[in-house]
Amino acid sequence: MFKKPSPVKRAWSSLRKGFLAVAFFSLFLNLLMLAGPLYMLQVYDRVLTSQNMETLVALTLLLGGVFVVTASLDLIRMRILNRLAAKFELNVGAPVLSATMRRRVDGRSAPGDNLVDDINGFREFISGTTLTAFFDAPWIPIYLLVLYVLHPYLGLLGLAGAIALTIMALINNVRARAPMQLASEARSRSDALFQISDRNAEVVHALGMKGDLSRRWANLQREAHVHKTLTSDRIAGFSVLSKTIRMGLQSAILGLGAALAITGETTAGVMIAATIVLARALAPIDQLIGQWRTFLAARGSYKKIKDLTEEFQEEEQRLRLPRAYQSMVVKIGQAGPPLAVNATLRGIDFELHAGDVLAVIGQSGSGKTTLGKMLSGIWAPQRGEILLDGSPMSKWNEQDLGQMIGFLPQDVELFDGTIRENIGRFSTEIDDTEVLRAAREAGVHELISSLPDGYETLIGEGFFLSGGQRQRLALARALYGDPFVLVLDEPNSDLDAEGEAALRQALQSAQYRGAISIVMTHRPATLQAVNKVLIMRQGTQAQFGDKDDVLQMNRQNVLTTPPKKTIAQAPGETPASETETSVKEAIQ
């Protein structure tokens, strides 16, 4: 299958014109860097011999002007790189986030991966001094040529030094790459443990796991630091060696220049100028060796985000199908979470129409949550299909399908933003009328209105909501936009009697508007608001049909089987009818 180029690769390619501008400024910068050696050459060979103060002043003023121009060019170059770095980050941020979410939906998320750090790290590489060394490196031959013009022996000595430092840089790359990769992997594991421990701090505290987890995290950190220290030691060793060689070369070229001056082959000015030129020629190599770890980290970050966006590409723009409003047909031969070895759903076959409210009931582990994720378009069946008005869900654009789906998961998460933005699904054009309608149907409008900032209340650090309040806000989010399919996974797990009443009212309103509502539940009180029932057993469809028919069938089963233990009614729960209790007994 043909794959489009990665958005990361396209973002990098889009910087080409900017890099050409940087290269253009680097050309003049490196040419102007020759002003210093020329100044020394003129001072030693002309001014000192002629004793002409006016010439010295003129040359000094000219050199000062060159330095001002050089500083301006260098500032412009750095400003361009800063803007290129920002452009890259802005261009890749959304595709990387989208690809990260796709990877998690597919069940292939990598624990401890912090792609935000990878983007930031590569941005710093673009705007930092390491990249400028790459732009200065192509001008090394020019400086060596200048040395050769001053005297062939000086050019050969400079060439030998440049070759020696280049070989050291290549060896440094080979020796540092493997431990750098091992350090990155170990750091990912330690970061993953840190993140999950932080998210579950209450459980860790309650179960007395803090000390053991801290020790385990410290061991992982220690492993990461072993590899990181090895990398740093190798790079530092080469960096010190390169500096030593560079200083030795500068002394050697000074000595060689002095010897040539004594023999009359060159002048004192040539000796000093050659020293300055050599230092400038070797500076980029020395800088690259010293910052090689930054380069390796940037290269690893780039590869990671590029591979991610290539593997999890944005879907192609498809023909926009009309909004579904009539039916949902579910035919699942085999399905399960992505990458699952064994199917968790088999033989699911039912059909719903506008206005139907389906209760999916079954024991824990019977496949209710997996089915809910299939019906909401999060996962796709391995065999079979789910049709909306005769078209498979996979044929809709992701955005269009999402606007037809209202999904409330078991584990409710709200996002950093206002209540209005959370209910409005952070749409760029939030319909306030829809926000109010959804909040009222979820029975949370009064709660929101009682807050000091109302719908503009920020949900974030320090703002506490009970489990029931969060669930009702998430229910309002699911109801926003009048979705055609409403999938609610245990929507009343944290609700009190008032919340239960609001949930039933929301289901009745959705039914009145012609939506299809599917509720995964353990509570028989929810059956009061449904007209269809699906009973799941071990991932298969045990029974499906009109509520009265399924209840009647289960009543007969209860009458022909030995009595079972009476199920206690939850405090505040609406009393269940005899037939509803029979259904609950039948699934336990």
C-alpha positions as CSV (number, residue, x, y, z in Angstrom):
1,M,0.0,0.0,0.0
2,F,1.3,3.4,-1.0
3,K,2.0,5.7,2.0
4,K,2.2,9.4,1.8
5,P,5.4,11.1,3.1
6,S,5.4,11.6,6.8
7,P,4.2,15.0,7.9
8,V,7.4,15.3,9.9
9,K,9.4,14.8,6.7
10,R,7.3,17.4,4.9
11,A,7.7,19.8,7.7
12,W,11.5,19.3,7.6
13,S,11.4,19.8,3.8
14,S,9.4,23.0,4.2
15,L,12.4,24.5,6.0
16,R,14.6,24.2,2.9
17,K,14.3,27.8,1.8
18,G,15.0,29.0,5.3
19,F,18.1,26.8,5.4
20,L,19.2,28.2,2.1
21,A,19.0,31.7,3.6
22,V,21.0,30.5,6.6
23,A,23.6,29.0,4.2
24,F,23.7,32.3,2.4
25,F,24.4,34.3,5.5
26,S,26.9,31.6,6.6
27,L,28.8,32.2,3.3
28,F,29.3,35.9,4.1
29,L,30.0,35.2,7.8
30,N,32.8,32.8,7.0
31,L,34.3,35.1,4.4
32,L,34.2,38.0,6.9
33,M,35.9,35.8,9.4
34,L,39.0,36.1,7.3
35,A,39.1,39.8,8.2
36,G,40.9,39.0,11.5
37,P,43.8,37.1,9.9
38,L,44.1,39.8,7.2
39,Y,44.3,42.5,9.8
40,M,47.0,40.7,11.7
41,L,48.9,40.1,8.4
42,Q,48.8,43.8,7.6
43,V,49.7,44.9,11.1
44,Y,52.8,42.7,11.4
45,D,54.0,43.0,7.8
46,R,53.1,46.6,7.0
47,V,52.3,48.7,10.1
48,L,55.2,47.5,12.3
49,T,57.7,48.0,9.5
50,S,56.4,51.3,8.3
51,Q,55.6,52.7,11.8
52,N,52.5,54.4,10.2
53,M,49.9,55.2,12.9
54,E,47.3,56.4,10.4
55,T,47.4,53.0,8.6
56,L,46.9,51.2,11.9
57,V,43.9,53.4,12.8
58,A,42.3,52.9,9.4
59,L,42.8,49.1,9.5
60,T,41.4,49.0,13.1
61,L,38.3,51.0,12.2
62,L,37.8,48.9,9.1
63,L,38.0,45.7,11.2
64,G,35.6,47.2,13.8
65,G,33.1,47.8,11.0
66,V,33.5,44.2,9.8
67,F,32.8,42.9,13.3
68,V,29.6,44.9,13.4
69,V,28.5,43.5,10.1
70,T,29.5,40.0,11.2
71,A,27.5,40.3,14.5
72,S,24.5,41.5,12.6
73,L,24.7,38.6,10.1
74,D,25.1,36.1,12.9
75,L,22.1,37.6,14.7
76,I,20.0,37.4,11.6
77,R,21.1,33.8,11.1
78,M,20.1,32.8,14.6
79,R,16.8,34.6,14.3
80,I,16.0,32.7,11.1
81,L,16.9,29.4,12.8
82,N,14.6,30.3,15.8
83,R,11.7,30.9,13.4
84,L,12.4,27.7,11.5
85,A,12.4,25.8,14.7
86,A,9.0,27.3,15.7
87,K,7.6,26.6,12.2
88,F,8.7,22.9,12.4
89,E,7.2,22.5,15.9
90,L,3.9,24.1,14.8
91,N,3.7,21.9,11.6
92,V,4.4,18.6,13.3
93,G,2.6,19.1,16.6
94,A,-0.9,18.3,15.5
95,P,0.1,15.3,13.2
96,V,2.2,13.8,16.0
97,L,-0.7,14.2,18.5
98,S,-3.1,12.7,16.1
99,A,-0.7,9.8,15.4
100,T,-0.2,9.3,19.1
101,M,-3.9,9.0,19.7
102,R,-4.3,6.6,16.8
103,R,-1.5,4.4,18.2
104,R,-3.2,4.3,21.6
105,V,-6.6,3.4,20.0
106,D,-4.8,0.6,18.2
107,G,-3.4,-0.6,21.5
108,R,0.2,0.0,20.5
109,S,1.2,2.9,22.7
110,A,4.7,2.8,24.0
111,P,4.8,3.3,27.8
112,G,7.2,6.1,28.8
113,D,7.3,7.6,25.3
114,N,7.2,11.4,25.7
115,L,6.9,12.7,22.2
116,V,6.4,16.3,23.4
117,D,10.0,16.1,24.7
118,D,11.1,14.7,21.4
119,I,9.5,17.6,19.5
120,N,10.9,20.1,21.9
121,G,14.3,18.5,21.7
122,F,14.4,18.6,17.9
123,R,13.2,22.2,18.0
124,E,16.1,23.1,20.3
125,F,18.5,21.4,17.9
126,I,17.3,23.5,15.0
127,S,17.6,26.7,16.9
128,G,20.8,25.8,18.8
129,T,24.5,26.2,18.0
130,T,24.9,22.5,16.9
131,L,23.2,23.2,13.6
132,T,25.2,26.3,13.0
133,A,28.3,24.2,13.2
134,F,27.0,22.1,10.3
135,F,26.5,25.2,8.2
136,D,30.1,26.4,9.0
137,A,31.7,23.0,8.3
138,P,31.5,23.2,4.5
139,W,33.8,26.2,4.6
140,I,36.6,24.3,6.2
141,P,38.2,23.6,2.8
142,I,38.2,27.3,2.1
143,Y,40.2,28.0,5.3
144,L,42.6,25.2,4.4
145,L,43.0,26.6,1.0
146,V,43.9,30.0,2.5
147,L,46.5,28.2,4.7
148,Y,47.9,26.6,1.5
149,V,48.1,30.0,-0.2
150,L,50.0,31.4,2.8
151,H,52.4,28.5,2.5
152,P,51.9,24.9,1.3
153,Y,53.4,23.4,4.5
154,L,50.9,25.3,6.5
155,G,48.1,24.0,4.3
156,L,49.2,20.4,4.6
157,L,49.5,20.7,8.4
158,G,46.0,22.1,8.6
159,L,44.7,19.4,6.3
160,A,46.2,16.7,8.5
161,G,44.6,18.2,11.6
162,A,41.2,18.5,10.0
163,I,41.4,14.8,8.8
164,A,42.4,13.7,12.3
165,L,39.6,15.5,14.0
166,T,37.0,14.3,11.3
167,I,38.1,10.7,11.9
168,M,37.7,11.2,15.7
169,A,34.2,12.6,15.1
170,L,33.2,9.5,13.1
171,I,34.6,7.2,15.7
172,N,32.8,9.2,18.4
173,N,29.5,8.7,16.5
174,V,30.0,4.9,16.3
175,R,31.0,4.5,19.9
176,A,28.3,6.7,21.3
177,R,25.3,5.5,19.3
178,A,24.7,2.2,21.0
179,P,24.8,3.3,24.7
180,M,22.7,6.4,23.7
181,Q,20.0,4.1,22.4
182,L,20.2,1.9,25.5
183,A,20.0,5.0,27.7
184,S,16.9,6.2,25.8
185,E,15.1,2.8,26.2
186,A,15.9,2.6,30.0
187,R,14.8,6.2,30.5
188,S,11.5,5.4,28.7
189,R,10.8,2.5,31.2
190,S,11.6,4.7,34.2
191,D,9.4,7.5,32.8
192,A,6.5,5.0,32.2
193,L,6.7,3.8,35.9
194,F,6.9,7.4,37.1
195,Q,3.8,8.4,35.1
196,I,1.7,5.5,36.1
197,S,2.7,5.8,39.8
198,D,1.8,9.5,39.7
199,R,-1.6,8.8,38.1
200,N,-2.4,6.1,40.7
201,A,-0.9,8.0,43.7
202,E,-4.0,7.3,45.9
203,V,-3.9,3.5,45.3
204,V,-0.1,3.5,45.8
205,H,-0.5,5.3,49.1
206,A,-3.4,3.2,50.3
207,L,-1.7,-0.1,49.5
208,G,1.7,0.9,51.0
209,M,3.4,0.5,47.6
210,K,5.3,3.9,47.7
211,G,8.6,2.6,49.0
212,D,8.8,-0.4,46.7
213,L,7.8,1.6,43.6
214,S,10.3,4.3,44.5
215,R,13.0,1.8,44.8
216,R,12.0,0.2,41.5
217,W,12.0,3.5,39.8
218,A,15.4,4.4,41.3
219,N,16.8,1.1,39.9
220,L,15.5,1.9,36.4
221,Q,16.9,5.4,36.7
222,R,20.2,3.9,37.8
223,E,20.2,1.7,34.7
224,A,19.5,4.7,32.5
225,H,22.2,6.7,34.1
226,V,24.8,3.9,33.6
227,H,24.3,4.0,29.9
228,K,24.0,7.8,29.8
229,T,27.2,8.2,31.8
230,L,28.9,5.8,29.5
231,T,27.8,7.9,26.5
232,S,28.8,11.1,28.2
233,D,32.2,9.7,29.2
234,R,32.9,8.6,25.6
235,I,31.8,11.9,24.1
236,A,33.7,13.9,26.8
237,G,36.9,11.8,26.2
238,F,36.8,12.6,22.5
239,S,35.9,16.2,23.2
240,V,38.9,16.6,25.5
241,L,41.2,14.8,23.1
242,S,40.0,17.0,20.2
243,K,40.6,20.1,22.1
244,T,44.1,18.9,23.0
245,I,44.9,18.1,19.4
246,R,43.5,21.4,18.3
247,M,45.6,23.3,20.8
248,G,48.6,21.2,19.7
249,L,47.9,22.0,16.1
250,Q,47.7,25.7,16.8
251,S,51.1,25.5,18.6
252,A,52.5,23.4,15.8
253,I,51.4,25.8,13.1
254,L,52.8,28.7,15.1
255,G,56.1,26.9,15.4
256,L,56.1,25.9,11.8
257,G,55.3,29.5,10.8
258,A,58.1,30.8,13.0
259,A,60.5,28.3,11.4
260,L,59.4,29.4,7.9
261,A,59.8,33.0,9.0
262,I,63.3,32.4,10.2
263,T,64.3,30.8,6.9
264,G,62.8,33.7,5.1
265,E,60.0,31.7,3.4
266,T,57.2,33.6,5.1
267,T,56.8,36.6,7.4
268,A,55.8,37.1,11.0
269,G,52.4,38.3,9.8
270,V,51.8,35.0,8.0
271,M,52.7,33.1,11.1
272,I,50.0,34.9,13.2
273,A,47.4,34.9,10.4
274,A,47.9,31.1,9.9
275,T,47.3,30.4,13.6
276,I,44.0,32.4,13.5
277,V,42.8,30.7,10.2
278,L,43.6,27.2,11.5
279,A,41.6,27.9,14.7
280,R,38.6,29.0,12.6
281,A,38.9,26.0,10.3
282,L,38.9,23.4,13.1
283,A,36.3,25.2,15.3
284,P,33.2,23.5,13.6
285,I,34.7,20.0,14.0
286,D,35.6,20.7,17.6
287,Q,32.1,22.1,18.3
288,L,30.4,19.1,16.7
289,I,32.4,16.6,18.7
290,G,31.6,18.5,21.9
291,Q,27.9,18.5,21.1
292,W,27.6,15.1,19.5
293,R,25.2,13.9,22.2
294,T,22.8,16.7,21.3
295,F,23.0,15.7,17.6
296,L,22.4,12.0,18.4
297,A,19.4,12.8,20.6
298,A,18.0,15.1,18.0
299,R,18.4,12.4,15.3
300,G,16.7,9.8,17.5
301,S,13.8,12.2,18.2
302,Y,13.4,13.0,14.6
303,K,13.3,9.3,13.6
304,K,10.9,8.5,16.4
305,I,8.3,11.1,15.4
306,K,8.8,10.5,11.7
307,D,8.3,6.7,12.0
308,L,5.2,7.3,14.2
309,T,3.5,9.7,11.7
310,E,4.4,7.4,8.8
311,E,2.8,4.3,10.5
312,F,-0.3,6.1,11.8
313,Q,-1.1,8.5,9.0
314,E,-4.1,10.7,8.7
315,E,-7.0,9.0,6.8
316,E,-7.6,10.1,3.2
317,Q,-10.4,12.5,2.7
318,R,-13.4,10.5,1.7
319,L,-16.7,11.2,0.1
320,R,-18.9,12.8,2.7
321,L,-21.8,10.5,3.4
322,P,-25.1,11.9,4.5
323,R,-25.8,11.9,8.3
324,A,-27.3,8.6,9.4
325,Y,-30.8,8.8,10.9
326,Q,-32.5,5.5,10.3
327,S,-30.8,2.3,11.5
328,M,-27.8,0.5,12.9
329,V,-27.1,-3.1,11.8
330,V,-24.5,-5.0,13.8
331,K,-23.0,-8.2,12.4
332,I,-19.8,-9.2,14.3
333,G,-18.4,-12.6,13.5
334,Q,-15.2,-12.1,15.5
335,A,-13.8,-9.0,17.3
336,G,-11.6,-7.9,20.1
337,P,-9.2,-5.2,21.2
338,P,-6.4,-4.4,18.7
339,L,-3.5,-6.9,18.8
340,A,-5.5,-9.2,21.0
341,V,-4.6,-12.9,20.5
342,N,-8.1,-14.2,21.2
343,A,-11.4,-12.7,20.1
344,T,-13.5,-11.4,22.9
345,L,-16.7,-11.1,20.8
346,R,-18.3,-13.7,18.6
347,G,-21.6,-14.1,17.0
348,I,-23.1,-10.7,17.6
349,D,-26.1,-10.0,15.3
350,F,-28.8,-7.5,15.9
351,E,-30.5,-4.5,14.4
352,L,-31.7,-1.2,15.9
353,H,-33.8,1.6,14.4
354,A,-34.3,5.3,15.2
355,G,-35.8,5.7,18.7
356,D,-34.6,2.3,20.0
357,V,-33.0,2.2,23.4
358,L,-31.0,-1.0,24.0
359,A,-29.7,-2.2,27.4
360,V,-26.7,-4.5,27.1
361,I,-26.4,-6.6,30.3
362,G,-24.0,-9.3,31.3
363,Q,-21.4,-10.3,33.8
364,S,-18.1,-8.5,34.1
365,G,-15.9,-9.8,31.3
366,S,-18.8,-10.7,29.1
367,G,-17.7,-8.2,26.4
368,K,-19.9,-5.3,27.1
369,T,-17.1,-2.7,27.1
370,T,-15.5,-4.2,24.0
371,L,-18.9,-4.1,22.2
372,G,-19.4,-0.5,23.3
373,K,-16.1,0.5,21.7
374,M,-17.0,-1.3,18.5
375,L,-20.4,0.4,18.3
376,S,-18.8,3.8,18.9
377,G,-16.3,3.4,16.1
378,I,-13.2,3.2,18.3
379,W,-12.4,-0.3,17.2
380,A,-13.4,-2.3,14.1
381,P,-14.4,-5.9,14.0
382,Q,-11.8,-8.4,12.7
383,R,-14.7,-10.2,10.9
384,G,-18.0,-8.6,10.3
385,E,-19.2,-5.0,10.1
386,I,-21.4,-2.3,11.7
387,L,-23.7,-0.5,9.3
388,L,-25.3,2.9,9.8
389,D,-28.2,3.4,7.3
390,G,-26.6,0.6,5.2
391,S,-23.1,2.0,5.1
392,P,-20.2,0.5,7.1
393,M,-18.9,2.8,9.9
394,S,-15.4,2.6,8.4
395,K,-16.6,4.4,5.3
396,W,-17.3,7.6,7.1
397,N,-14.8,10.4,7.7
398,E,-13.5,10.2,11.2
399,Q,-14.7,13.7,12.0
400,D,-18.2,13.1,10.5
401,L,-18.6,9.8,12.3
402,G,-17.6,11.4,15.6
403,Q,-20.3,14.0,15.2
404,M,-22.9,11.3,14.9
405,I,-21.6,9.4,18.0
406,G,-22.2,10.2,21.7
407,F,-19.8,8.1,23.8
408,L,-19.6,7.9,27.6
409,P,-16.8,5.5,28.7
410,Q,-16.5,3.8,32.1
411,D,-13.5,5.8,33.1
412,V,-14.4,9.4,32.7
413,E,-11.8,11.9,31.7
414,L,-12.4,15.7,31.3
415,F,-9.9,17.9,29.6
416,D,-8.1,21.0,30.7
417,G,-10.5,23.8,29.7
418,T,-13.8,25.4,30.6
419,I,-16.9,23.4,31.2
420,R,-18.4,24.9,28.1
421,E,-15.5,23.7,26.0
422,N,-15.6,20.2,27.5
423,I,-19.3,19.8,26.8
424,G,-18.9,21.4,23.4
425,R,-16.1,18.8,22.6
426,F,-13.6,21.7,22.1
427,S,-15.2,22.5,18.8
428,T,-13.8,25.6,17.0
429,E,-17.4,26.7,16.7
430,I,-19.3,25.7,19.8
431,D,-23.1,25.9,19.6
432,D,-24.1,27.4,23.0
433,T,-27.7,26.4,22.5
434,E,-26.6,22.8,22.1
435,V,-24.3,23.1,25.2
436,L,-27.3,24.3,27.3
437,R,-29.6,21.6,25.9
438,A,-27.1,18.9,26.6
439,A,-26.4,20.1,30.1
440,R,-30.1,20.3,30.9
441,E,-30.7,16.8,29.6
442,A,-27.8,15.5,31.6
443,G,-29.3,17.2,34.7
444,V,-26.1,19.2,35.3
445,H,-27.3,22.7,34.3
446,E,-28.2,23.7,37.9
447,L,-24.8,22.5,39.2
448,I,-22.9,24.5,36.6
449,S,-25.0,27.6,37.2
450,S,-24.2,27.4,40.9
451,L,-20.5,27.8,40.2
452,P,-19.0,31.3,40.4
453,D,-17.9,31.2,36.7
454,G,-20.7,29.0,35.5
455,Y,-20.0,27.5,32.1
456,E,-16.7,29.3,31.9
457,T,-15.4,27.5,35.0
458,L,-12.0,26.0,34.3
459,I,-11.6,22.3,34.9
460,G,-8.0,21.7,35.9
461,E,-5.6,21.6,38.8
462,G,-7.4,22.4,42.1
463,F,-10.9,22.1,40.7
464,F,-12.6,19.1,42.4
465,L,-15.6,17.3,41.0
466,S,-17.1,14.2,42.5
467,G,-17.4,11.0,40.4
468,G,-21.1,11.5,39.8
469,Q,-20.6,15.2,38.7
470,R,-17.8,14.2,36.3
471,Q,-20.0,11.4,34.9
472,R,-22.9,13.8,34.3
473,L,-20.7,16.4,32.6
474,A,-19.3,13.6,30.4
475,L,-22.9,12.6,29.7
476,A,-23.6,16.2,28.6
477,R,-20.6,16.0,26.3
478,A,-21.9,12.7,24.8
479,L,-25.3,14.4,24.2
480,Y,-23.8,17.5,22.6
481,G,-24.7,17.9,18.9
482,D,-27.7,15.5,19.0
483,P,-25.8,12.4,18.1
484,F,-27.6,9.6,16.2
485,V,-25.9,6.8,18.2
486,L,-25.5,7.2,21.9
487,V,-23.2,4.6,23.6
488,L,-23.1,4.8,27.4
489,D,-20.8,2.3,29.2
490,E,-22.0,2.0,32.8
491,P,-23.3,5.6,32.8
492,N,-24.9,5.3,36.3
493,S,-21.9,3.7,38.1
494,D,-21.3,6.9,40.2
495,L,-24.8,8.4,40.0
496,D,-27.2,8.9,42.9
497,A,-31.0,8.7,42.7
498,E,-31.2,12.2,41.2
499,G,-28.5,11.3,38.6
500,E,-30.3,8.1,37.8
501,A,-33.5,10.1,37.1
502,A,-31.5,12.5,34.9
503,L,-30.0,9.6,33.0
504,R,-33.5,8.1,32.3
505,Q,-34.7,11.6,31.2
506,A,-31.8,11.9,28.9
507,L,-32.5,8.5,27.3
508,Q,-36.1,9.4,26.8
509,S,-35.2,12.7,25.2
510,A,-32.8,11.0,22.9
511,Q,-35.5,8.4,22.0
512,Y,-38.0,11.2,21.3
513,R,-35.5,12.9,18.9
514,G,-35.0,9.6,17.0
515,A,-31.5,8.6,18.3
516,I,-30.4,5.1,18.9
517,S,-29.2,4.7,22.5
518,I,-27.1,1.7,23.8
519,V,-26.5,1.4,27.5
520,M,-24.1,-1.1,29.1
521,T,-25.3,-1.6,32.6
522,H,-25.6,-3.8,35.7
523,R,-28.5,-2.0,37.3
524,P,-32.0,-3.3,36.5
525,A,-33.5,0.2,37.2
526,T,-32.1,1.3,33.9
527,L,-34.4,-1.1,32.1
528,Q,-37.3,1.2,32.8
529,A,-36.0,3.5,30.0
530,V,-35.3,0.9,27.3
531,N,-37.3,-1.1,24.8
532,K,-34.6,-3.6,23.7
533,V,-32.4,-5.9,25.7
534,L,-29.2,-7.7,24.7
535,I,-27.8,-10.3,27.2
536,M,-24.1,-11.1,26.8
537,R,-22.4,-14.3,28.0
538,Q,-18.7,-14.9,27.6
539,G,-18.5,-12.6,24.6
540,T,-21.4,-14.0,22.7
541,Q,-25.0,-12.9,22.2
542,A,-27.2,-15.0,24.5
543,Q,-30.5,-13.2,23.9
544,F,-31.7,-10.1,22.0
545,G,-35.2,-8.7,21.5
546,D,-37.9,-6.5,22.8
547,K,-37.6,-5.9,26.5
548,D,-40.9,-7.6,27.3
549,D,-40.1,-10.7,25.3
550,V,-36.6,-11.1,26.9
551,L,-38.0,-10.4,30.4
552,Q,-40.8,-13.0,29.8
553,M,-38.3,-15.6,28.6
554,N,-36.1,-15.0,31.7
555,R,-39.1,-15.2,34.0
556,Q,-39.9,-18.6,32.6
557,N,-36.3,-19.6,33.1
558,V,-36.3,-18.5,36.7
559,L,-39.6,-20.4,37.3
560,T,-38.0,-23.6,36.0
561,T,-34.7,-23.3,37.9
562,P,-33.9,-23.6,41.6
563,P,-34.2,-20.4,43.6
564,K,-31.1,-18.2,43.7
565,K,-29.8,-15.8,46.3
566,T,-31.9,-12.6,46.5
567,I,-30.1,-9.6,45.1
568,A,-29.9,-6.7,47.5
569,Q,-31.3,-3.4,46.3
570,A,-28.8,-0.6,46.3
571,P,-29.7,2.3,48.6
572,G,-31.7,5.0,46.7
573,E,-32.2,2.7,43.7
574,T,-35.6,2.6,42.1
575,P,-37.3,-0.6,43.1
576,A,-37.0,-3.2,40.3
577,S,-39.9,-5.2,39.1
578,E,-40.1,-9.0,39.5
579,T,-39.2,-9.5,35.8
580,E,-36.3,-7.0,36.0
581,T,-34.9,-8.9,39.0
582,S,-35.2,-12.1,37.0
583,V,-33.0,-10.6,34.2
584,K,-30.4,-9.6,36.8
585,E,-30.4,-13.1,38.3
586,A,-30.2,-14.6,34.9
587,I,-26.9,-12.9,34.1
588,Q,-25.2,-13.5,37.4
